[in-house]
Amino acid sequence: MGLISEISKKRKTKLFKEMARKFWHVVTMLFIIFGYFFLVETYSKEVGLFAVYGLLLAFMLFEGIRLSYVPYITKLVGILLRKHEYEKPSSPINFLAAFIIVFSLVEPIVALAAMLMLVFGDMMAAVIGVLFGETKLFGKKTYVGTLAGLAANLIVGFVVLADRPVLFIAMAIVATAVELFTNKLDDNLTIPLTTAFVGQIIF
C-alpha cells in the first residue's frame, strides 16, 4: 500500500510539473503568436519579425546570465524547466528561432498552423501521456499521448485550414510523427520546421 501511495505521489508531482510547464509554454507561445500578428496588421511583417528577433536576443541574454553568472535563477524557475535544461538553454530559444524561420519563408497561414500544432499538439501529447499513458509506443512516448497529440493537431488544422483538408491532415500527421520520434533534439524546433516545410510543399 505504501509503495502504491509513493508511486501515486510521484505521478502527481510529475503531472503538476508538466501542467505548470505546459501552461507557461502555451501562454507565452500564444502571446508571441498573437503579438506578432498584431504588429503585422498594425505595421508590417518586417516589424513583427524584428520584434520576435529582439525577443529571441532577450531570451538568449537571460539564459546566458542564468547559466553562466546567476545559477540561483534556475532554482526560481526550475518548475518550468526539464532536467536537461538546468545546465543548457531552455526551449523558448528554439521556439523563437523556429518562429522567425517559419514566418520568414512560409505562407503565413501554413506557418500559423505549424506553430499552433506545436503549441496544442505537444501539450496534449505530454499531459494526456502523463495522465493516462501506460503502454509505451516509442521511447518514453505513449500510445494515448500520441493519439491525443494527433487529435489536437487535426483540430488545429481544421480550424486554421478548413478549406484545405489534404493540407491540414498531412501537416497533423507530420507534426505527430516528428513529436513522437524527436528524442535528443528539441521538438520546439523540429516540429514547426518540418511541419511547415511539408505544408508549404503541399500548399
Sequence and secondary structure as in RCSB ss.txt:
>XXXX:A:sequence
MGLISEISKKRKTKLFKEMARKFWHVVTMLFIIFGYFFLVETYSKEVGLFAVYGLLLAFMLFEGIRLSYVPYITK
LVGILLRKHEYEKPSSPINFLAAFIIVFSLVEPIVALAAMLMLVFGDMMAAVIGVLFGETKLFGKKTYVGTLAGL
AANLIVGFVVLADRPVLFIAMAIVATAVELFTNKLDDNLTIPLTTAFVGQIIF
>XXXX:A:secstr
 HHHHHHHHHHHHHHHHHHHHHHHHHHHHHHHHHHHHHHHHHT HHHHHHHHHHHHHHHHHHHHHHHHT THHHH
HTGGGS GGGSSS  HHHHHHHHHHHHHHHS HHHHHHHHHIIIIIHHHHHHHHHHH  SEEETTEEHHHHHHHH
HHHHHHHHHH TT HHHHHHHHHHHHHHHHH  SS HHHHHHHHHHHHHHHH 
